[in-house]
Amino acid sequence: MNGRLSLMGTDVLWIVMSPGIIVLVSAVALGVTLSVLKSRFDGRFRGTRAVRSAEKDAVEDKSTPAGRITAADIGSELGERATMLQFSSAFCAPCRATRRTLVEVEALVDGVRHVELDAESHLELVRRLDIMRTPTVLVLDATGAIVTRASGQPRKADVIAALGAAVETTRPADR
């Protein structure tokens, strides 16, 4: 054979793929897949799950219900309707962009407060709330209950939608 295959009257050039090319193509395909998945889920708000040791803390300290964050925890007052609690770190570029987004939303929505905490300075709270990366944004209702959370840089529309859910959870108690 001369490196060509005659198939139905046409010549098809044989392409012999070495193991190195197969590994390269596989690595590129895996990288693209992971990049698409990361961009799809990064910064999206999701429902909360049981916070690690929240039940234990509630048993030991009856003054704070499980899953609630108080003004004493964050060193600042909670918002009248909702609070956006952002955990950041000093050298985090997405944290700065997230701060700008949350400050814009705070200016748009009455009764909403944005509080930014340095994760390194609040390690006990970071551990209690299972914060794994920065930026992480927790949306709290007026009572300090965690309504939803996002890891990564959230979009402005997603933040506004999450705040809508937080305000809705406090409305029935107000009536």
N, C-alpha and C positions, 0 to 999 in steps of 0.2 A: 504494500500500500504506500502511496505517496503522501499521506497526511490528509487526503480528501476522501470523502464518502460520496458516492453517486446515489442520490435519492430522488427517484421519480424524474430523472433526466436533468437534475441540477446538482451542482457540486456544493457540498456542505463542508466547510473547513472544520476539522476536528479541533476542539479546544480542550486541551489537557490541563486540568486545574491542579496545581500543586497544593500540598497541605497548607503551605503558607498563605496562599490566596484564599483558600477556604476559611482559614482562621480570621484573616483580615475582613472578609465579607461578613462573616458571622459577628465579629466585634462591632463593625459599623452598624449592622442591623440591630444588634442589641442596644447600642448607644442611642440610636434614633428612637427605638421603642421606649427606653427608659426616659428619654428627654420628653417625649410626648406625654407619657404618664405623669411625670413630675409637673409639667405645665398644666395638665388637666386638674390635678388635685392640690397643687400648691396654692395656699392662700384662700382656699374655699372653707366656708364655715360649715361645721358639721355638728350634729347633736352631741350633747355631752354624755359621757359614760360615768360610771361610778368613779369618783376620784379616789385614788389609792389612799387608804387609811382615813377617809372621811368619816366612815362609821366609827372607827376607833376613836378619833378625835371627838366625835359627838358624845360618845359614851363617857369619855374622860372629862369633857367640858360641856356641861349642859347649857351654858349661856349662849353658845353659838350653834345653831342647827347645822347638820352636815351639808356640805356643798354651798355654804354661804360665806361670803367675804364681807368683813366689816370695815368701817372706816379706820379702825385701829390697825387692821391688817395691812392696809395700803398707805396709811399715814396721810390720808386726804378724805374729804367728804365724798360720799356717793352722790350721783346725779339724782335729781328729783324723779325722773322717769326711767333713766337707764344710765349705765356707766360702761365705757369702753376701756378695759384694763389691758394695757400693752406691756409685755415683757420684752426688754431690749438689752443689747450689750453694746459696749463702747465702739467696737470696730465692725459693726454690722451695717452694711450699706442698705439692705432692704428695710432695716429698722427706721432709717431716716425717711425713706419714701412712705413707709407705713404711717409714721408720725404725721407727715404732711396730709395724707389722706384722712386720717382720723381727726385732725384739727379742722379740716374743711367740713367734715360731716358734723362735728361738734358745733360749728358756726351755723350750719343749716337747720339743725333740729333743736328746738327748745327743750330744756330740761334734761339734756344729755351732757355728760361730762366725760372727758378723755383724761385718763391718768396713765402716765408712763412710769414704769419701775425698771430700775437696773437689775437684771437677773442675778448678777454677782453679789449685789448688796442685800438681796432678799432671798437667800438660799433656802431658808426654812419654808417660805411660801412657795417657792419654785418646786420644792420636793413634795409639799402637801398637794399641790395642784397638778403634779406630774407634767411640768413644762419641760419638754425635751429639746427645744430649739428656739432661736430667736429669729424674727419676731413671732411671738404668739400673742393673739388678741383674744381676750375673754369678754363676752358681752354679758353684763349683769343686769338684772331687772332692778327696780327701785329698792327691793329688800336686800339686794346683794347676792341673790341666787344666780348661779351660772346658767345662762340660757343656751349659749352656744360658744364655740371656740374655733379659731383658725390658726394654723401654723403656716408661716410664710406670709408674703405680702398680699393682703386682700384687695380686691377691686372695690371701688367706691360704691358701686351698685350693690355688691354683696354685703357691704357694711350697713347700708341703709336698710336692706331687706332684713338683716339680722336684728337691727334695732327695732324694726316693726314687730318682729316676733317677741322681743323683750318687752315692748310696751304693751302688746296684746296680753302677755301673761300676767301683767299687773292690773289690767283693767277690771276683770271680774271681781277682784278683791275691793276695788274702789267703789263699786256700785252698792 
